[in-house]
């Protein structure tokens, strides 16, 4: 369910009881970790975050690192911004 390299890979889980009595396992929300900033990129309207992650982080699935660097819980919210902070490679 969680792919290797996901920001949720090391997240803790907890169990919740649903209204009908069934139990479900949930993940604790990930708190953004801005880290070190390499610089900013002025995104074009047609550019997706996975394209920027592939170009600058050599991994298209690392788009969530762009969200973290920009203190954005949601990649969709970051995708609406014209200026995207690029994290330094680890």
N, CA, C and O atoms as a GROMACS GRO file, in nm:
protein
  360
    1UNK      N    1   0.082  -0.119   0.000
    1UNK     CA    2   0.000   0.000   0.000
    1UNK      C    3   0.087   0.126   0.000
    1UNK      O    4   0.055   0.223  -0.068
    2UNK      N    5   0.195   0.123   0.076
    2UNK     CA    6   0.286   0.237   0.079
    2UNK      C    7   0.412   0.197   0.004
    2UNK      O    8   0.478   0.099   0.040
    3UNK      N    9   0.446   0.271  -0.101
    3UNK     CA   10   0.560   0.233  -0.183
    3UNK      C   11   0.692   0.273  -0.116
    3UNK      O   12   0.696   0.369  -0.040
    4UNK      N   13   0.799   0.200  -0.145
    4UNK     CA   14   0.931   0.234  -0.089
    4UNK      C   15   0.970   0.376  -0.131
    4UNK      O   16   0.954   0.414  -0.246
    5UNK      N   17   1.021   0.452  -0.036
    5UNK     CA   18   1.058   0.590  -0.064
    5UNK      C   19   0.947   0.689  -0.034
    5UNK      O   20   0.969   0.810  -0.041
    6UNK      N   21   0.828   0.640   0.000
    6UNK     CA   22   0.716   0.727   0.033
    6UNK      C   23   0.743   0.803   0.162
    6UNK      O   24   0.814   0.754   0.251
    7UNK      N   25   0.689   0.922   0.173
    7UNK     CA   26   0.704   0.998   0.296
    7UNK      C   27   0.633   0.930   0.414
    7UNK      O   28   0.658   0.964   0.529
    8UNK      N   29   0.545   0.837   0.384
    8UNK     CA   30   0.471   0.765   0.489
    8UNK      C   31   0.535   0.632   0.525
    8UNK      O   32   0.481   0.559   0.609
    9UNK      N   33   0.647   0.598   0.464
    9UNK     CA   34   0.712   0.469   0.485
    9UNK      C   35   0.741   0.442   0.633
    9UNK      O   36   0.724   0.329   0.679
   10UNK      N   37   0.785   0.543   0.706
   10UNK     CA   38   0.820   0.524   0.847
   10UNK      C   39   0.712   0.576   0.942
   10UNK      O   40   0.735   0.586   1.063
   11UNK      N   41   0.595   0.608   0.890
   11UNK     CA   42   0.488   0.663   0.973
   11UNK      C   43   0.431   0.559   1.068
   11UNK      O   44   0.424   0.440   1.038
   12UNK      N   45   0.391   0.608   1.184
   12UNK     CA   46   0.322   0.521   1.281
   12UNK      C   47   0.179   0.501   1.236
   12UNK      O   48   0.122   0.582   1.163
   13UNK      N   49   0.120   0.390   1.281
   13UNK     CA   50  -0.020   0.364   1.252
   13UNK      C   51  -0.100   0.362   1.382
   13UNK      O   52  -0.043   0.351   1.491
   14UNK      N   53  -0.228   0.375   1.369
   14UNK     CA   54  -0.318   0.362   1.483
   14UNK      C   55  -0.448   0.302   1.433
   14UNK      O   56  -0.478   0.306   1.314
   15UNK      N   57  -0.525   0.245   1.525
   15UNK     CA   58  -0.651   0.179   1.491
   15UNK      C   59  -0.767   0.266   1.534
   15UNK      O   60  -0.769   0.320   1.644
   16UNK      N   61  -0.864   0.280   1.445
   16UNK     CA   62  -0.986   0.355   1.476
   16UNK      C   63  -1.106   0.262   1.459
   16UNK      O   64  -1.104   0.170   1.377
   17UNK      N   65  -1.207   0.286   1.538
   17UNK     CA   66  -1.331   0.210   1.528
   17UNK      C   67  -1.431   0.292   1.449
   17UNK      O   68  -1.462   0.406   1.486
   18UNK      N   69  -1.482   0.235   1.341
   18UNK     CA   70  -1.578   0.304   1.256
   18UNK      C   71  -1.718   0.298   1.318
   18UNK      O   72  -1.741   0.222   1.412
   19UNK      N   73  -1.809   0.376   1.265
   19UNK     CA   74  -1.945   0.383   1.319
   19UNK      C   75  -2.014   0.247   1.323
   19UNK      O   76  -2.094   0.219   1.412
   20UNK      N   77  -1.983   0.161   1.225
   20UNK     CA   78  -2.049   0.030   1.220
   20UNK      C   79  -1.977  -0.076   1.304
   20UNK      O   80  -2.013  -0.193   1.300
   21UNK      N   81  -1.875  -0.034   1.381
   21UNK     CA   82  -1.805  -0.125   1.470
   21UNK      C   83  -1.679  -0.187   1.411
   21UNK      O   84  -1.597  -0.243   1.485
   22UNK      N   85  -1.662  -0.178   1.279
   22UNK     CA   86  -1.540  -0.232   1.219
   22UNK      C   87  -1.421  -0.147   1.260
   22UNK      O   88  -1.434  -0.030   1.292
   23UNK      N   89  -1.304  -0.209   1.258
   23UNK     CA   90  -1.182  -0.135   1.290
   23UNK      C   91  -1.101  -0.114   1.162
   23UNK      O   92  -1.098  -0.199   1.074
   24UNK      N   93  -1.035  -0.001   1.156
   24UNK     CA   94  -0.950   0.033   1.041
   24UNK      C   95  -0.817   0.085   1.092
   24UNK      O   96  -0.810   0.153   1.194
   25UNK      N   97  -0.712   0.051   1.021
   25UNK     CA   98  -0.579   0.101   1.054
   25UNK      C   99  -0.555   0.227   0.972
   25UNK      O  100  -0.581   0.230   0.852
   26UNK      N  101  -0.506   0.330   1.039
   26UNK     CA  102  -0.480   0.458   0.972
   26UNK      C  103  -0.336   0.502   0.999
   26UNK      O  104  -0.273   0.458   1.096
   27UNK      N  105  -0.286   0.588   0.913
   27UNK     CA  106  -0.151   0.643   0.929
   27UNK      C  107  -0.159   0.780   0.994
   27UNK      O  108  -0.251   0.857   0.968
   28UNK      N  109  -0.063   0.810   1.078
   28UNK     CA  110  -0.055   0.945   1.133
   28UNK      C  111  -0.012   1.038   1.019
   28UNK      O  112   0.071   0.999   0.937
   29UNK      N  113  -0.067   1.159   1.014
   29UNK     CA  114  -0.030   1.252   0.906
   29UNK      C  115   0.120   1.284   0.910
   29UNK      O  116   0.182   1.291   1.016
   30UNK      N  117   0.174   1.303   0.792
   30UNK     CA  118   0.315   1.339   0.778
   30UNK      C  119   0.329   1.490   0.798
   30UNK      O  120   0.258   1.568   0.736
   31UNK      N  121   0.421   1.529   0.884
   31UNK     CA  122   0.450   1.672   0.902
   31UNK      C  123   0.562   1.710   0.806
   31UNK      O  124   0.667   1.646   0.805
   32UNK      N  125   0.542   1.814   0.724
   32UNK     CA  126   0.647   1.855   0.631
   32UNK      C  127   0.778   1.886   0.703
   32UNK      O  128   0.780   1.939   0.814
   33UNK      N  129   0.886   1.851   0.637
   33UNK     CA  130   1.020   1.875   0.688
   33UNK      C  131   1.096   1.951   0.581
   33UNK      O  132   1.155   1.890   0.492
   34UNK      N  133   1.096   2.084   0.588
   34UNK     CA  134   1.152   2.165   0.480
   34UNK      C  135   1.295   2.132   0.438
   34UNK      O  136   1.324   2.132   0.319
   35UNK      N  137   1.383   2.104   0.529
   35UNK     CA  138   1.521   2.070   0.491
   35UNK      C  139   1.594   2.185   0.424
   35UNK      O  140   1.551   2.300   0.428
   36UNK      N  141   1.706   2.151   0.362
   36UNK     CA  142   1.792   2.251   0.298
   36UNK      C  143   1.742   2.283   0.158
   36UNK      O  144   1.704   2.193   0.083
   37UNK      N  145   1.741   2.409   0.122
   37UNK     CA  146   1.690   2.456  -0.006
   37UNK      C  147   1.804   2.481  -0.104
   37UNK      O  148   1.900   2.552  -0.072
   38UNK      N  149   1.793   2.423  -0.223
   38UNK     CA  150   1.892   2.444  -0.328
   38UNK      C  151   1.866   2.578  -0.398
   38UNK      O  152   1.959   2.652  -0.430
   39UNK      N  153   1.738   2.608  -0.421
   39UNK     CA  154   1.698   2.731  -0.489
   39UNK      C  155   1.552   2.722  -0.529
   39UNK      O  156   1.480   2.633  -0.485
   40UNK      N  157   1.510   2.815  -0.612
   40UNK     CA  158   1.371   2.819  -0.657
   40UNK      C  159   1.363   2.800  -0.807
   40UNK      O  160   1.454   2.840  -0.882
   41UNK      N  161   1.254   2.740  -0.851
   41UNK     CA  162   1.228   2.718  -0.992
   41UNK      C  163   1.095   2.783  -1.026
   41UNK      O  164   0.996   2.763  -0.956
   42UNK      N  165   1.092   2.860  -1.133
   42UNK     CA  166   0.967   2.921  -1.179
   42UNK      C  167   0.899   2.821  -1.272
   42UNK      O  168   0.939   2.802  -1.387
   43UNK      N  169   0.796   2.759  -1.220
   43UNK     CA  170   0.726   2.652  -1.290
   43UNK      C  171   0.638   2.708  -1.401
   43UNK      O  172   0.571   2.810  -1.385
   44UNK      N  173   0.639   2.639  -1.515
   44UNK     CA  174   0.550   2.673  -1.625
   44UNK      C  175   0.414   2.606  -1.597
   44UNK      O  176   0.407   2.508  -1.523
   45UNK      N  177   0.308   2.658  -1.656
   45UNK     CA  178   0.174   2.604  -1.632
   45UNK      C  179   0.164   2.454  -1.662
   45UNK      O  180   0.091   2.382  -1.593
   46UNK      N  181   0.233   2.407  -1.761
   46UNK     CA  182   0.221   2.268  -1.804
   46UNK      C  183   0.311   2.172  -1.727
   46UNK      O  184   0.299   2.051  -1.744
   47UNK      N  185   0.401   2.222  -1.643
   47UNK     CA  186   0.496   2.136  -1.573
   47UNK      C  187   0.435   2.075  -1.447
   47UNK      O  188   0.380   2.145  -1.363
   48UNK      N  189   0.447   1.943  -1.438
   48UNK     CA  190   0.397   1.871  -1.322
   48UNK      C  191   0.509   1.851  -1.222
   48UNK      O  192   0.627   1.856  -1.256
   49UNK      N  193   0.471   1.828  -1.097
   49UNK     CA  194   0.571   1.809  -0.991
   49UNK      C  195   0.656   1.685  -1.012
   49UNK      O  196   0.774   1.684  -0.976
   50UNK      N  197   0.597   1.579  -1.068
   50UNK     CA  198   0.678   1.459  -1.092
   50UNK      C  199   0.786   1.485  -1.196
   50UNK      O  200   0.893   1.424  -1.190
   51UNK      N  201   0.760   1.575  -1.291
   51UNK     CA  202   0.863   1.611  -1.389
   51UNK      C  203   0.977   1.687  -1.321
   51UNK      O  204   1.094   1.662  -1.350
   52UNK      N  205   0.942   1.780  -1.231
   52UNK     CA  206   1.045   1.855  -1.159
   52UNK      C  207   1.124   1.762  -1.067
   52UNK      O  208   1.246   1.778  -1.054
   53UNK      N  209   1.057   1.668  -1.004
   53UNK     CA  210   1.126   1.573  -0.915
   53UNK      C  211   1.221   1.486  -0.997
   53UNK      O  212   1.332   1.456  -0.951
   54UNK      N  213   1.181   1.444  -1.114
   54UNK     CA  214   1.268   1.364  -1.200
   54UNK      C  215   1.391   1.444  -1.241
   54UNK      O  216   1.503   1.392  -1.241
   55UNK      N  217   1.370   1.569  -1.276
   55UNK     CA  218   1.481   1.654  -1.323
   55UNK      C  219   1.578   1.688  -1.210
   55UNK      O  220   1.699   1.675  -1.227
   56UNK      N  221   1.527   1.732  -1.096
   56UNK     CA  222   1.613   1.783  -0.989
   56UNK      C  223   1.650   1.680  -0.881
   56UNK      O  224   1.751   1.694  -0.813
   57UNK      N  225   1.568   1.576  -0.866
   57UNK     CA  226   1.593   1.477  -0.762
   57UNK      C  227   1.621   1.338  -0.819
   57UNK      O  228   1.645   1.243  -0.745
   58UNK      N  229   1.617   1.327  -0.951
   58UNK     CA  230   1.642   1.201  -1.022
   58UNK      C  231   1.543   1.091  -0.982
   58UNK      O  232   1.575   0.972  -0.989
   59UNK      N  233   1.423   1.130  -0.940
   59UNK     CA  234   1.321   1.034  -0.899
   59UNK      C  235   1.183   1.098  -0.911
   59UNK      O  236   1.147   1.183  -0.829
   60UNK      N  237   1.105   1.060  -1.013
   60UNK     CA  238   0.973   1.122  -1.029
   60UNK      C  239   0.877   1.095  -0.914
   60UNK      O  240   0.782   1.171  -0.893
   61UNK      N  241   0.900   0.985  -0.839
   61UNK     CA  242   0.811   0.956  -0.726
   61UNK      C  243   0.846   1.039  -0.603
   61UNK      O  244   0.777   1.030  -0.501
   62UNK      N  245   0.950   1.120  -0.610
   62UNK     CA  246   0.992   1.203  -0.496
   62UNK      C  247   0.927   1.342  -0.500
   62UNK      O  248   0.977   1.436  -0.439
   63UNK      N  249   0.815   1.354  -0.573
   63UNK     CA  250   0.746   1.483  -0.579
   63UNK      C  251   0.706   1.531  -0.440
   63UNK      O  252   0.694   1.651  -0.417
   64UNK      N  253   0.687   1.437  -0.346
   64UNK     CA  254   0.650   1.473  -0.209
   64UNK      C  255   0.763   1.549  -0.140
   64UNK      O  256   0.737   1.627  -0.048
   65UNK      N  257   0.888   1.527  -0.182
   65UNK     CA  258   0.999   1.603  -0.124
   65UNK      C  259   0.990   1.750  -0.163
   65UNK      O  260   1.029   1.838  -0.087
   66UNK      N  261   0.937   1.775  -0.283
   66UNK     CA  262   0.912   1.914  -0.324
   66UNK      C  263   0.805   1.975  -0.234
   66UNK      O  264   0.817   2.090  -0.191
   67UNK      N  265   0.701   1.898  -0.204
   67UNK     CA  266   0.595   1.947  -0.115
   67UNK      C  267   0.652   1.977   0.023
   67UNK      O  268   0.620   2.080   0.082
   68UNK      N  269   0.736   1.887   0.075
   68UNK     CA  270   0.798   1.909   0.206
   68UNK      C  271   0.881   2.036   0.207
   68UNK      O  272   0.870   2.118   0.298
   69UNK      N  273   0.964   2.052   0.106
   69UNK     CA  274   1.053   2.168   0.100
   69UNK      C  275   0.974   2.297   0.097
   69UNK      O  276   1.020   2.400   0.147
   70UNK      N  277   0.855   2.293   0.040
   70UNK     CA  278   0.771   2.412   0.029
   70UNK      C  279   0.666   2.419   0.139
   70UNK      O  280   0.571   2.498   0.130
   71UNK      N  281   0.683   2.336   0.243
   71UNK     CA  282   0.593   2.334   0.358
   71UNK      C  283   0.447   2.318   0.317
   71UNK      O  284   0.358   2.388   0.366
   72UNK      N  285   0.425   2.225   0.225
   72UNK     CA  286   0.291   2.200   0.172
   72UNK      C  287   0.250   2.056   0.203
   72UNK      O  288   0.319   1.962   0.162
   73UNK      N  289   0.141   2.038   0.275
   73UNK     CA  290   0.092   1.904   0.306
   73UNK      C  291   0.044   1.833   0.179
   73UNK      O  292   0.050   1.710   0.170
   74UNK      N  293  -0.004   1.910   0.083
   74UNK     CA  294  -0.065   1.852  -0.036
   74UNK      C  295   0.015   1.889  -0.162
   74UNK      O  296   0.038   2.007  -0.187
   75UNK      N  297   0.057   1.790  -0.240
   75UNK     CA  298   0.123   1.822  -0.366
   75UNK      C  299   0.033   1.903  -0.459
   75UNK      O  300   0.082   1.986  -0.537
   76UNK      N  301  -0.099   1.880  -0.452
   76UNK     CA  302  -0.190   1.958  -0.537
   76UNK      C  303  -0.184   2.107  -0.506
   76UNK      O  304  -0.189   2.189  -0.597
   77UNK      N  305  -0.173   2.142  -0.378
   77UNK     CA  306  -0.163   2.283  -0.340
   77UNK      C  307  -0.033   2.342  -0.392
   77UNK      O  308  -0.030   2.457  -0.435
   78UNK      N  309   0.074   2.264  -0.387
   78UNK     CA  310   0.202   2.312  -0.438
   78UNK      C  311   0.198   2.326  -0.590
   78UNK      O  312   0.258   2.418  -0.646
   79UNK      N  313   0.128   2.236  -0.656
   79UNK     CA  314   0.117   2.240  -0.802
   79UNK      C  315   0.052   2.366  -0.854
   79UNK      O  316   0.068   2.399  -0.971
   80UNK      N  317  -0.020   2.438  -0.769
   80UNK     CA  318  -0.084   2.562  -0.810
   80UNK      C  319   0.010   2.683  -0.798
   80UNK      O  320  -0.023   2.792  -0.844
   81UNK      N  321   0.125   2.664  -0.737
   81UNK     CA  322   0.220   2.774  -0.718
   81UNK      C  323   0.310   2.790  -0.840
   81UNK      O  324   0.345   2.692  -0.906
   82UNK      N  325   0.347   2.913  -0.868
   82UNK     CA  326   0.437   2.939  -0.980
   82UNK      C  327   0.584   2.918  -0.940
   82UNK      O  328   0.665   2.878  -1.023
   83UNK      N  329   0.617   2.945  -0.815
   83UNK     CA  330   0.756   2.934  -0.767
   83UNK      C  331   0.766   2.813  -0.675
   83UNK      O  332   0.697   2.805  -0.574
   84UNK      N  333   0.853   2.720  -0.711
   84UNK     CA  334   0.868   2.596  -0.635
   84UNK      C  335   1.010   2.588  -0.581
   84UNK      O  336   1.107   2.595  -0.656
   85UNK      N  337   1.022   2.573  -0.450
   85UNK     CA  338   1.152   2.554  -0.387
   85UNK      C  339   1.204   2.414  -0.418
   85UNK      O  340   1.131   2.316  -0.408
   86UNK      N  341   1.330   2.405  -0.456
   86UNK     CA  342   1.394   2.278  -0.489
   86UNK      C  343   1.484   2.237  -0.374
   86UNK      O  344   1.572   2.313  -0.334
   87UNK      N  345   1.462   2.116  -0.317
   87UNK     CA  346   1.547   2.072  -0.207
   87UNK      C  347   1.686   2.031  -0.257
   87UNK      O  348   1.701   1.985  -0.370
   88UNK      N  349   1.783   2.048  -0.171
   88UNK     CA  350   1.918   1.999  -0.201
   88UNK      C  351   1.914   1.847  -0.198
   88UNK      O  352   1.843   1.789  -0.115
   89UNK      N  353   1.989   1.782  -0.285
   89UNK     CA  354   1.995   1.635  -0.283
   89UNK      C  355   2.061   1.590  -0.154
   89UNK      O  356   2.153   1.654  -0.103
   90UNK      N  357   2.013   1.477  -0.104
   90UNK     CA  358   2.067   1.423   0.022
   90UNK      C  359   2.195   1.349  -0.002
   90UNK      O  360   2.255   1.297   0.092
   0.00000   0.00000   0.00000
